[in-house]
Structure formats: C-alpha cells, structure tokens
Amino acid sequence: MADEKKVSFAAKISRFFKDLRGEMKKIVWPSKKQIINNTGVVIAVVVATSIAVGGFDYLLNLLIGLFVS
C-alpha cells in the first residue's frame, strides 16, 4: 500500500475530461429522419396509452356508480 502512487486532484480532473472527449467521439448520433420517426412513435404510444387508461377509468367509474347507487 505504501508503494501506491498518489495522483493529484487536478490530474484526476484532467484525465476525466480526456476520457470524456474520447467517449463523446464514439457516439453515433441519429439522423434527423430517425429523430422525427422516433418522436412520432413516442407520441402515438402516449396517445394510445392515454386513450386506454381513459377508457378503463371511464368503465370503472360506471361500474362503481352502479354499485353505489
């Protein structure tokens, strides 16, 4: 343990940003067409899920209304 080399805080920060720059170069960014397509899929799923949850809520509301009255 006494043989371990002490690394300064500034050296750690410098190494972090060098590694960060290297990792950023590896990123494959999506094209504009892919972004638009994925956004459309997300909006469609959100709308479909909202309709399903709203319909389920409406049916449960009707059933509870029948039992209460």
mmCIF file of the N, C-alpha and C atoms, coordinates in Angstrom:
data_MODEL
# 
_entry.id   MODEL 
# 
loop_
_atom_site.group_PDB 
_atom_site.id 
_atom_site.type_symbol 
_atom_site.label_atom_id 
_atom_site.label_alt_id 
_atom_site.label_comp_id 
_atom_site.label_asym_id 
_atom_site.label_entity_id 
_atom_site.label_seq_id 
_atom_site.pdbx_PDB_ins_code 
_atom_site.Cartn_x 
_atom_site.Cartn_y 
_atom_site.Cartn_z 
_atom_site.occupancy 
_atom_site.B_iso_or_equiv 
_atom_site.pdbx_formal_charge 
_atom_site.auth_seq_id 
_atom_site.auth_comp_id 
_atom_site.auth_asym_id 
_atom_site.auth_atom_id 
_atom_site.pdbx_PDB_model_num 
ATOM 1   N N  . MET A 1 1  ? 0.813   -1.193 0.000   1.00 0.00 ? 1  MET A N  1 
ATOM 2   C CA . MET A 1 1  ? 0.000   0.000  0.000   1.00 0.00 ? 1  MET A CA 1 
ATOM 3   C C  . MET A 1 1  ? 0.859   1.261  0.000   1.00 0.00 ? 1  MET A C  1 
ATOM 4   N N  . ALA A 1 2  ? 1.981   1.206  0.621   1.00 0.00 ? 2  ALA A N  1 
ATOM 5   C CA . ALA A 1 2  ? 2.850   2.365  0.690   1.00 0.00 ? 2  ALA A CA 1 
ATOM 6   C C  . ALA A 1 2  ? 3.460   2.679  -0.676  1.00 0.00 ? 2  ALA A C  1 
ATOM 7   N N  . ASP A 1 3  ? 3.462   1.681  -1.584  1.00 0.00 ? 3  ASP A N  1 
ATOM 8   C CA . ASP A 1 3  ? 4.053   1.864  -2.907  1.00 0.00 ? 3  ASP A CA 1 
ATOM 9   C C  . ASP A 1 3  ? 3.103   2.580  -3.873  1.00 0.00 ? 3  ASP A C  1 
ATOM 10  N N  . GLU A 1 4  ? 1.830   2.693  -3.488  1.00 0.00 ? 4  GLU A N  1 
ATOM 11  C CA . GLU A 1 4  ? 0.855   3.300  -4.395  1.00 0.00 ? 4  GLU A CA 1 
ATOM 12  C C  . GLU A 1 4  ? 1.219   4.747  -4.676  1.00 0.00 ? 4  GLU A C  1 
ATOM 13  N N  . LYS A 1 5  ? 1.072   5.108  -5.944  1.00 0.00 ? 5  LYS A N  1 
ATOM 14  C CA . LYS A 1 5  ? 1.397   6.456  -6.388  1.00 0.00 ? 5  LYS A CA 1 
ATOM 15  C C  . LYS A 1 5  ? 0.201   7.384  -6.129  1.00 0.00 ? 5  LYS A C  1 
ATOM 16  N N  . LYS A 1 6  ? 0.444   8.485  -5.493  1.00 0.00 ? 6  LYS A N  1 
ATOM 17  C CA . LYS A 1 6  ? -0.614  9.465  -5.233  1.00 0.00 ? 6  LYS A CA 1 
ATOM 18  C C  . LYS A 1 6  ? -0.847  10.287 -6.492  1.00 0.00 ? 6  LYS A C  1 
ATOM 19  N N  . VAL A 1 7  ? -2.117  10.405 -6.885  1.00 0.00 ? 7  VAL A N  1 
ATOM 20  C CA . VAL A 1 7  ? -2.471  11.190 -8.064  1.00 0.00 ? 7  VAL A CA 1 
ATOM 21  C C  . VAL A 1 7  ? -3.207  12.435 -7.578  1.00 0.00 ? 7  VAL A C  1 
ATOM 22  N N  . SER A 1 8  ? -2.776  13.580 -8.062  1.00 0.00 ? 8  SER A N  1 
ATOM 23  C CA . SER A 1 8  ? -3.383  14.826 -7.613  1.00 0.00 ? 8  SER A CA 1 
ATOM 24  C C  . SER A 1 8  ? -4.805  14.968 -8.143  1.00 0.00 ? 8  SER A C  1 
ATOM 25  N N  . PHE A 1 9  ? -5.556  15.802 -7.459  1.00 0.00 ? 9  PHE A N  1 
ATOM 26  C CA . PHE A 1 9  ? -6.942  16.055 -7.854  1.00 0.00 ? 9  PHE A CA 1 
ATOM 27  C C  . PHE A 1 9  ? -6.997  16.658 -9.253  1.00 0.00 ? 9  PHE A C  1 
ATOM 28  N N  . ALA A 1 10 ? -6.098  17.578 -9.556  1.00 0.00 ? 10 ALA A N  1 
ATOM 29  C CA . ALA A 1 10 ? -6.064  18.221 -10.875 1.00 0.00 ? 10 ALA A CA 1 
ATOM 30  C C  . ALA A 1 10 ? -5.778  17.189 -11.963 1.00 0.00 ? 10 ALA A C  1 
ATOM 31  N N  . ALA A 1 11 ? -4.914  16.228 -11.683 1.00 0.00 ? 11 ALA A N  1 
ATOM 32  C CA . ALA A 1 11 ? -4.604  15.181 -12.666 1.00 0.00 ? 11 ALA A CA 1 
ATOM 33  C C  . ALA A 1 11 ? -5.821  14.298 -12.904 1.00 0.00 ? 11 ALA A C  1 
ATOM 34  N N  . LYS A 1 12 ? -6.576  14.023 -11.834 1.00 0.00 ? 12 LYS A N  1 
ATOM 35  C CA . LYS A 1 12 ? -7.791  13.221 -11.977 1.00 0.00 ? 12 LYS A CA 1 
ATOM 36  C C  . LYS A 1 12 ? -8.826  13.946 -12.839 1.00 0.00 ? 12 LYS A C  1 
ATOM 37  N N  . ILE A 1 13 ? -8.980  15.242 -12.598 1.00 0.00 ? 13 ILE A N  1 
ATOM 38  C CA . ILE A 1 13 ? -9.920  16.045 -13.385 1.00 0.00 ? 13 ILE A CA 1 
ATOM 39  C C  . ILE A 1 13 ? -9.492  16.074 -14.845 1.00 0.00 ? 13 ILE A C  1 
ATOM 40  N N  . SER A 1 14 ? -8.215  16.264 -15.090 1.00 0.00 ? 14 SER A N  1 
ATOM 41  C CA . SER A 1 14 ? -7.694  16.298 -16.454 1.00 0.00 ? 14 SER A CA 1 
ATOM 42  C C  . SER A 1 14 ? -7.947  14.968 -17.159 1.00 0.00 ? 14 SER A C  1 
ATOM 43  N N  . ARG A 1 15 ? -7.686  13.876 -16.464 1.00 0.00 ? 15 ARG A N  1 
ATOM 44  C CA . ARG A 1 15 ? -7.897  12.546 -17.043 1.00 0.00 ? 15 ARG A CA 1 
ATOM 45  C C  . ARG A 1 15 ? -9.382  12.316 -17.341 1.00 0.00 ? 15 ARG A C  1 
ATOM 46  N N  . PHE A 1 16 ? -10.242 12.776 -16.442 1.00 0.00 ? 16 PHE A N  1 
ATOM 47  C CA . PHE A 1 16 ? -11.676 12.630 -16.647 1.00 0.00 ? 16 PHE A CA 1 
ATOM 48  C C  . PHE A 1 16 ? -12.119 13.296 -17.950 1.00 0.00 ? 16 PHE A C  1 
ATOM 49  N N  . PHE A 1 17 ? -11.666 14.535 -18.185 1.00 0.00 ? 17 PHE A N  1 
ATOM 50  C CA . PHE A 1 17 ? -12.085 15.248 -19.389 1.00 0.00 ? 17 PHE A CA 1 
ATOM 51  C C  . PHE A 1 17 ? -11.478 14.652 -20.650 1.00 0.00 ? 17 PHE A C  1 
ATOM 52  N N  . LYS A 1 18 ? -10.279 14.100 -20.560 1.00 0.00 ? 18 LYS A N  1 
ATOM 53  C CA . LYS A 1 18 ? -9.698  13.412 -21.712 1.00 0.00 ? 18 LYS A CA 1 
ATOM 54  C C  . LYS A 1 18 ? -10.516 12.172 -22.053 1.00 0.00 ? 18 LYS A C  1 
ATOM 55  N N  . ASP A 1 19 ? -10.883 11.418 -21.029 1.00 0.00 ? 19 ASP A N  1 
ATOM 56  C CA . ASP A 1 19 ? -11.714 10.223 -21.246 1.00 0.00 ? 19 ASP A CA 1 
ATOM 57  C C  . ASP A 1 19 ? -13.093 10.614 -21.785 1.00 0.00 ? 19 ASP A C  1 
ATOM 58  N N  . LEU A 1 20 ? -13.640 11.698 -21.247 1.00 0.00 ? 20 LEU A N  1 
ATOM 59  C CA . LEU A 1 20 ? -14.947 12.173 -21.697 1.00 0.00 ? 20 LEU A CA 1 
ATOM 60  C C  . LEU A 1 20 ? -14.915 12.533 -23.175 1.00 0.00 ? 20 LEU A C  1 
ATOM 61  N N  . ARG A 1 21 ? -13.888 13.234 -23.597 1.00 0.00 ? 21 ARG A N  1 
ATOM 62  C CA . ARG A 1 21 ? -13.751 13.608 -25.005 1.00 0.00 ? 21 ARG A CA 1 
ATOM 63  C C  . ARG A 1 21 ? -13.658 12.366 -25.885 1.00 0.00 ? 21 ARG A C  1 
ATOM 64  N N  . GLY A 1 22 ? -12.901 11.364 -25.440 1.00 0.00 ? 22 GLY A N  1 
ATOM 65  C CA . GLY A 1 22 ? -12.775 10.124 -26.197 1.00 0.00 ? 22 GLY A CA 1 
ATOM 66  C C  . GLY A 1 22 ? -14.096 9.390  -26.318 1.00 0.00 ? 22 GLY A C  1 
ATOM 67  N N  . GLU A 1 23 ? -14.875 9.372  -25.242 1.00 0.00 ? 23 GLU A N  1 
ATOM 68  C CA . GLU A 1 23 ? -16.185 8.699  -25.269 1.00 0.00 ? 23 GLU A CA 1 
ATOM 69  C C  . GLU A 1 23 ? -17.175 9.461  -26.154 1.00 0.00 ? 23 GLU A C  1 
ATOM 70  N N  . MET A 1 24 ? -17.095 10.781 -26.149 1.00 0.00 ? 24 MET A N  1 
ATOM 71  C CA . MET A 1 24 ? -18.006 11.574 -26.986 1.00 0.00 ? 24 MET A CA 1 
ATOM 72  C C  . MET A 1 24 ? -17.771 11.319 -28.474 1.00 0.00 ? 24 MET A C  1 
ATOM 73  N N  . LYS A 1 25 ? -16.533 11.001 -28.837 1.00 0.00 ? 25 LYS A N  1 
ATOM 74  C CA . LYS A 1 25 ? -16.226 10.704 -30.241 1.00 0.00 ? 25 LYS A CA 1 
ATOM 75  C C  . LYS A 1 25 ? -16.834 9.380  -30.692 1.00 0.00 ? 25 LYS A C  1 
ATOM 76  N N  . LYS A 1 26 ? -17.134 8.493  -29.744 1.00 0.00 ? 26 LYS A N  1 
ATOM 77  C CA . LYS A 1 26 ? -17.681 7.172  -30.068 1.00 0.00 ? 26 LYS A CA 1 
ATOM 78  C C  . LYS A 1 26 ? -19.196 7.205  -30.297 1.00 0.00 ? 26 LYS A C  1 
ATOM 79  N N  . ILE A 1 27 ? -19.843 8.288  -29.914 1.00 0.00 ? 27 ILE A N  1 
ATOM 80  C CA . ILE A 1 27 ? -21.298 8.372  -30.012 1.00 0.00 ? 27 ILE A CA 1 
ATOM 81  C C  . ILE A 1 27 ? -21.728 8.427  -31.475 1.00 0.00 ? 27 ILE A C  1 
ATOM 82  N N  . VAL A 1 28 ? -22.750 7.631  -31.795 1.00 0.00 ? 28 VAL A N  1 
ATOM 83  C CA . VAL A 1 28 ? -23.339 7.674  -33.134 1.00 0.00 ? 28 VAL A CA 1 
ATOM 84  C C  . VAL A 1 28 ? -24.665 8.427  -32.993 1.00 0.00 ? 28 VAL A C  1 
ATOM 85  N N  . TRP A 1 29 ? -24.697 9.638  -33.505 1.00 0.00 ? 29 TRP A N  1 
ATOM 86  C CA . TRP A 1 29 ? -25.880 10.463 -33.361 1.00 0.00 ? 29 TRP A CA 1 
ATOM 87  C C  . TRP A 1 29 ? -26.917 10.080 -34.410 1.00 0.00 ? 29 TRP A C  1 
ATOM 88  N N  . PRO A 1 30 ? -28.219 10.056 -34.050 1.00 0.00 ? 30 PRO A N  1 
ATOM 89  C CA . PRO A 1 30 ? -29.249 9.705  -35.024 1.00 0.00 ? 30 PRO A CA 1 
ATOM 90  C C  . PRO A 1 30 ? -29.444 10.806 -36.055 1.00 0.00 ? 30 PRO A C  1 
ATOM 91  N N  . SER A 1 31 ? -29.941 10.394 -37.221 1.00 0.00 ? 31 SER A N  1 
ATOM 92  C CA . SER A 1 31 ? -30.212 11.373 -38.272 1.00 0.00 ? 31 SER A CA 1 
ATOM 93  C C  . SER A 1 31 ? -31.517 12.109 -37.961 1.00 0.00 ? 31 SER A C  1 
ATOM 94  N N  . LYS A 1 32 ? -31.757 13.187 -38.699 1.00 0.00 ? 32 LYS A N  1 
ATOM 95  C CA . LYS A 1 32 ? -32.980 13.960 -38.494 1.00 0.00 ? 32 LYS A CA 1 
ATOM 96  C C  . LYS A 1 32 ? -34.210 13.095 -38.777 1.00 0.00 ? 32 LYS A C  1 
ATOM 97  N N  . LYS A 1 33 ? -34.123 12.242 -39.804 1.00 0.00 ? 33 LYS A N  1 
ATOM 98  C CA . LYS A 1 33 ? -35.234 11.364 -40.156 1.00 0.00 ? 33 LYS A CA 1 
ATOM 99  C C  . LYS A 1 33 ? -35.535 10.383 -39.020 1.00 0.00 ? 33 LYS A C  1 
ATOM 100 N N  . GLN A 1 34 ? -34.495 9.832  -38.400 1.00 0.00 ? 34 GLN A N  1 
ATOM 101 C CA . GLN A 1 34 ? -34.690 8.906  -37.288 1.00 0.00 ? 34 GLN A CA 1 
ATOM 102 C C  . GLN A 1 34 ? -35.314 9.611  -36.084 1.00 0.00 ? 34 GLN A C  1 
ATOM 103 N N  . ILE A 1 35 ? -34.876 10.833 -35.822 1.00 0.00 ? 35 ILE A N  1 
ATOM 104 C CA . ILE A 1 35 ? -35.424 11.591 -34.692 1.00 0.00 ? 35 ILE A CA 1 
ATOM 105 C C  . ILE A 1 35 ? -36.909 11.857 -34.903 1.00 0.00 ? 35 ILE A C  1 
ATOM 106 N N  . ILE A 1 36 ? -37.274 12.276 -36.114 1.00 0.00 ? 36 ILE A N  1 
ATOM 107 C CA . ILE A 1 36 ? -38.680 12.555 -36.419 1.00 0.00 ? 36 ILE A CA 1 
ATOM 108 C C  . ILE A 1 36 ? -39.502 11.277 -36.307 1.00 0.00 ? 36 ILE A C  1 
ATOM 109 N N  . ASN A 1 37 ? -38.978 10.169 -36.834 1.00 0.00 ? 37 ASN A N  1 
ATOM 110 C CA . ASN A 1 37 ? -39.685 8.892  -36.770 1.00 0.00 ? 37 ASN A CA 1 
ATOM 111 C C  . ASN A 1 37 ? -39.875 8.447  -35.317 1.00 0.00 ? 37 ASN A C  1 
ATOM 112 N N  . ASN A 1 38 ? -38.820 8.498  -34.530 1.00 0.00 ? 38 ASN A N  1 
ATOM 113 C CA . ASN A 1 38 ? -38.912 8.080  -33.131 1.00 0.00 ? 38 ASN A CA 1 
ATOM 114 C C  . ASN A 1 38 ? -39.856 8.975  -32.333 1.00 0.00 ? 38 ASN A C  1 
ATOM 115 N N  . THR A 1 39 ? -39.839 10.264 -32.621 1.00 0.00 ? 39 THR A N  1 
ATOM 116 C CA . THR A 1 39 ? -40.747 11.185 -31.947 1.00 0.00 ? 39 THR A CA 1 
ATOM 117 C C  . THR A 1 39 ? -42.188 10.850 -32.282 1.00 0.00 ? 39 THR A C  1 
ATOM 118 N N  . GLY A 1 40 ? -42.450 10.533 -33.548 1.00 0.00 ? 40 GLY A N  1 
ATOM 119 C CA . GLY A 1 40 ? -43.803 10.135 -33.950 1.00 0.00 ? 40 GLY A CA 1 
ATOM 120 C C  . GLY A 1 40 ? -44.260 8.871  -33.246 1.00 0.00 ? 40 GLY A C  1 
ATOM 121 N N  . VAL A 1 41 ? -43.373 7.911  -33.108 1.00 0.00 ? 41 VAL A N  1 
ATOM 122 C CA . VAL A 1 41 ? -43.714 6.666  -32.407 1.00 0.00 ? 41 VAL A CA 1 
ATOM 123 C C  . VAL A 1 41 ? -44.032 6.950  -30.940 1.00 0.00 ? 41 VAL A C  1 
ATOM 124 N N  . VAL A 1 42 ? -43.226 7.777  -30.305 1.00 0.00 ? 42 VAL A N  1 
ATOM 125 C CA . VAL A 1 42 ? -43.456 8.108  -28.893 1.00 0.00 ? 42 VAL A CA 1 
ATOM 126 C C  . VAL A 1 42 ? -44.800 8.811  -28.720 1.00 0.00 ? 42 VAL A C  1 
ATOM 127 N N  . ILE A 1 43 ? -45.103 9.766  -29.589 1.00 0.00 ? 43 ILE A N  1 
ATOM 128 C CA . ILE A 1 43 ? -46.385 10.482 -29.491 1.00 0.00 ? 43 ILE A CA 1 
ATOM 129 C C  . ILE A 1 43 ? -47.549 9.520  -29.700 1.00 0.00 ? 43 ILE A C  1 
ATOM 130 N N  . ALA A 1 44 ? -47.438 8.620  -30.672 1.00 0.00 ? 44 ALA A N  1 
ATOM 131 C CA . ALA A 1 44 ? -48.507 7.648  -30.928 1.00 0.00 ? 44 ALA A CA 1 
ATOM 132 C C  . ALA A 1 44 ? -48.723 6.731  -29.727 1.00 0.00 ? 44 ALA A C  1 
ATOM 133 N N  . VAL A 1 45 ? -47.652 6.272  -29.114 1.00 0.00 ? 45 VAL A N  1 
ATOM 134 C CA . VAL A 1 45 ? -47.775 5.388  -27.950 1.00 0.00 ? 45 VAL A CA 1 
ATOM 135 C C  . VAL A 1 45 ? -48.386 6.142  -26.775 1.00 0.00 ? 45 VAL A C  1 
ATOM 136 N N  . VAL A 1 46 ? -48.000 7.385  -26.574 1.00 0.00 ? 46 VAL A N  1 
ATOM 137 C CA . VAL A 1 46 ? -48.561 8.185  -25.486 1.00 0.00 ? 46 VAL A CA 1 
ATOM 138 C C  . VAL A 1 46 ? -50.060 8.399  -25.701 1.00 0.00 ? 46 VAL A C  1 
ATOM 139 N N  . VAL A 1 47 ? -50.458 8.714  -26.923 1.00 0.00 ? 47 VAL A N  1 
ATOM 140 C CA . VAL A 1 47 ? -51.876 8.920  -27.219 1.00 0.00 ? 47 VAL A CA 1 
ATOM 141 C C  . VAL A 1 47 ? -52.663 7.621  -27.017 1.00 0.00 ? 47 VAL A C  1 
ATOM 142 N N  . ALA A 1 48 ? -52.134 6.502  -27.523 1.00 0.00 ? 48 ALA A N  1 
ATOM 143 C CA . ALA A 1 48 ? -52.821 5.214  -27.378 1.00 0.00 ? 48 ALA A CA 1 
ATOM 144 C C  . ALA A 1 48 ? -52.949 4.821  -25.906 1.00 0.00 ? 48 ALA A C  1 
ATOM 145 N N  . THR A 1 49 ? -51.890 5.018  -25.156 1.00 0.00 ? 49 THR A N  1 
ATOM 146 C CA . THR A 1 49 ? -51.930 4.694  -23.731 1.00 0.00 ? 49 THR A CA 1 
ATOM 147 C C  . THR A 1 49 ? -52.913 5.595  -22.995 1.00 0.00 ? 49 THR A C  1 
ATOM 148 N N  . SER A 1 50 ? -52.946 6.866  -23.353 1.00 0.00 ? 50 SER A N  1 
ATOM 149 C CA . SER A 1 50 ? -53.885 7.799  -22.720 1.00 0.00 ? 50 SER A CA 1 
ATOM 150 C C  . SER A 1 50 ? -55.323 7.392  -22.991 1.00 0.00 ? 50 SER A C  1 
ATOM 151 N N  . ILE A 1 51 ? -55.614 6.992  -24.224 1.00 0.00 ? 51 ILE A N  1 
ATOM 152 C CA . ILE A 1 51 ? -56.968 6.559  -24.572 1.00 0.00 ? 51 ILE A CA 1 
ATOM 153 C C  . ILE A 1 51 ? -57.325 5.294  -23.799 1.00 0.00 ? 51 ILE A C  1 
ATOM 154 N N  . ALA A 1 52 ? -56.392 4.343  -23.707 1.00 0.00 ? 52 ALA A N  1 
ATOM 155 C CA . ALA A 1 52 ? -56.650 3.098  -22.982 1.00 0.00 ? 52 ALA A CA 1 
ATOM 156 C C  . ALA A 1 52 ? -56.901 3.363  -21.498 1.00 0.00 ? 52 ALA A C  1 
ATOM 157 N N  . VAL A 1 53 ? -56.071 4.182  -20.884 1.00 0.00 ? 53 VAL A N  1 
ATOM 158 C CA . VAL A 1 53 ? -56.248 4.481  -19.460 1.00 0.00 ? 53 VAL A CA 1 
ATOM 159 C C  . VAL A 1 53 ? -57.540 5.276  -19.240 1.00 0.00 ? 53 VAL A C  1 
ATOM 160 N N  . GLY A 1 54 ? -57.825 6.218  -20.117 1.00 0.00 ? 54 GLY A N  1 
ATOM 161 C CA . GLY A 1 54 ? -59.065 6.990  -20.001 1.00 0.00 ? 54 GLY A CA 1 
ATOM 162 C C  . GLY A 1 54 ? -60.288 6.102  -20.151 1.00 0.00 ? 54 GLY A C  1 
ATOM 163 N N  . GLY A 1 55 ? -60.254 5.178  -21.101 1.00 0.00 ? 55 GLY A N  1 
ATOM 164 C CA . GLY A 1 55 ? -61.374 4.249  -21.279 1.00 0.00 ? 55 GLY A CA 1 
ATOM 165 C C  . GLY A 1 55 ? -61.557 3.341  -20.070 1.00 0.00 ? 55 GLY A C  1 
ATOM 166 N N  . PHE A 1 56 ? -60.459 2.830  -19.541 1.00 0.00 ? 56 PHE A N  1 
ATOM 167 C CA . PHE A 1 56 ? -60.506 1.978  -18.353 1.00 0.00 ? 56 PHE A CA 1 
ATOM 168 C C  . PHE A 1 56 ? -61.067 2.759  -17.166 1.00 0.00 ? 56 PHE A C  1 
ATOM 169 N N  . ASP A 1 57 ? -60.651 3.993  -17.018 1.00 0.00 ? 57 ASP A N  1 
ATOM 170 C CA . ASP A 1 57 ? -61.143 4.850  -15.941 1.00 0.00 ? 57 ASP A CA 1 
ATOM 171 C C  . ASP A 1 57 ? -62.634 5.095  -16.090 1.00 0.00 ? 57 ASP A C  1 
ATOM 172 N N  . TYR A 1 58 ? -63.065 5.339  -17.313 1.00 0.00 ? 58 TYR A N  1 
ATOM 173 C CA . TYR A 1 58 ? -64.491 5.579  -17.563 1.00 0.00 ? 58 TYR A CA 1 
ATOM 174 C C  . TYR A 1 58 ? -65.322 4.344  -17.212 1.00 0.00 ? 58 TYR A C  1 
ATOM 175 N N  . LEU A 1 59 ? -64.865 3.169  -17.625 1.00 0.00 ? 59 LEU A N  1 
ATOM 176 C CA . LEU A 1 59 ? -65.594 1.936  -17.322 1.00 0.00 ? 59 LEU A CA 1 
ATOM 177 C C  . LEU A 1 59 ? -65.643 1.672  -15.820 1.00 0.00 ? 59 LEU A C  1 
ATOM 178 N N  . LEU A 1 60 ? -64.519 1.860  -15.138 1.00 0.00 ? 60 LEU A N  1 
ATOM 179 C CA . LEU A 1 60 ? -64.530 1.668  -13.683 1.00 0.00 ? 60 LEU A CA 1 
ATOM 180 C C  . LEU A 1 60 ? -65.447 2.673  -12.994 1.00 0.00 ? 60 LEU A C  1 
ATOM 181 N N  . ASN A 1 61 ? -65.481 3.880  -13.501 1.00 0.00 ? 61 ASN A N  1 
ATOM 182 C CA . ASN A 1 61 ? -66.355 4.904  -12.944 1.00 0.00 ? 61 ASN A CA 1 
ATOM 183 C C  . ASN A 1 61 ? -67.820 4.492  -13.101 1.00 0.00 ? 61 ASN A C  1 
ATOM 184 N N  . LEU A 1 62 ? -68.167 3.940  -14.272 1.00 0.00 ? 62 LEU A N  1 
ATOM 185 C CA . LEU A 1 62 ? -69.542 3.462  -14.488 1.00 0.00 ? 62 LEU A CA 1 
ATOM 186 C C  . LEU A 1 62 ? -69.882 2.309  -13.551 1.00 0.00 ? 62 LEU A C  1 
ATOM 187 N N  . LEU A 1 63 ? -68.968 1.351  -13.408 1.00 0.00 ? 63 LEU A N  1 
ATOM 188 C CA . LEU A 1 63 ? -69.219 0.206  -12.537 1.00 0.00 ? 63 LEU A CA 1 
ATOM 189 C C  . LEU A 1 63 ? -69.369 0.625  -11.090 1.00 0.00 ? 63 LEU A C  1 
ATOM 190 N N  . ILE A 1 64 ? -68.506 1.501  -10.635 1.00 0.00 ? 64 ILE A N  1 
ATOM 191 C CA . ILE A 1 64 ? -68.608 1.990  -9.251  1.00 0.00 ? 64 ILE A CA 1 
ATOM 192 C C  . ILE A 1 64 ? -69.902 2.769  -9.054  1.00 0.00 ? 64 ILE A C  1 
ATOM 193 N N  . GLY A 1 65 ? -70.296 3.531  -10.057 1.00 0.00 ? 65 GLY A N  1 
ATOM 194 C CA . GLY A 1 65 ? -71.553 4.274  -9.995  1.00 0.00 ? 65 GLY A CA 1 
ATOM 195 C C  . GLY A 1 65 ? -72.756 3.341  -9.883  1.00 0.00 ? 65 GLY A C  1 
ATOM 196 N N  . LEU A 1 66 ? -72.712 2.202  -10.575 1.00 0.00 ? 66 LEU A N  1 
ATOM 197 C CA . LEU A 1 66 ? -73.808 1.225  -10.479 1.00 0.00 ? 66 LEU A CA 1 
ATOM 198 C C  . LEU A 1 66 ? -73.880 0.609  -9.089  1.00 0.00 ? 66 LEU A C  1 
ATOM 199 N N  . PHE A 1 67 ? -72.747 0.312  -8.498  1.00 0.00 ? 67 PHE A N  1 
ATOM 200 C CA . PHE A 1 67 ? -72.729 -0.301 -7.165  1.00 0.00 ? 67 PHE A CA 1 
ATOM 201 C C  . PHE A 1 67 ? -73.125 0.682  -6.087  1.00 0.00 ? 67 PHE A C  1 
ATOM 202 N N  . VAL A 1 68 ? -72.783 1.930  -6.224  1.00 0.00 ? 68 VAL A N  1 
ATOM 203 C CA . VAL A 1 68 ? -73.051 2.921  -5.201  1.00 0.00 ? 68 VAL A CA 1 
ATOM 204 C C  . VAL A 1 68 ? -74.532 3.326  -5.208  1.00 0.00 ? 68 VAL A C  1 
ATOM 205 N N  . SER A 1 69 ? -75.107 3.456  -6.398  1.00 0.00 ? 69 SER A N  1 
ATOM 206 C CA . SER A 1 69 ? -76.500 3.929  -6.456  1.00 0.00 ? 69 SER A CA 1 
ATOM 207 C C  . SER A 1 69 ? -77.519 2.852  -6.341  1.00 0.00 ? 69 SER A C  1 
# 
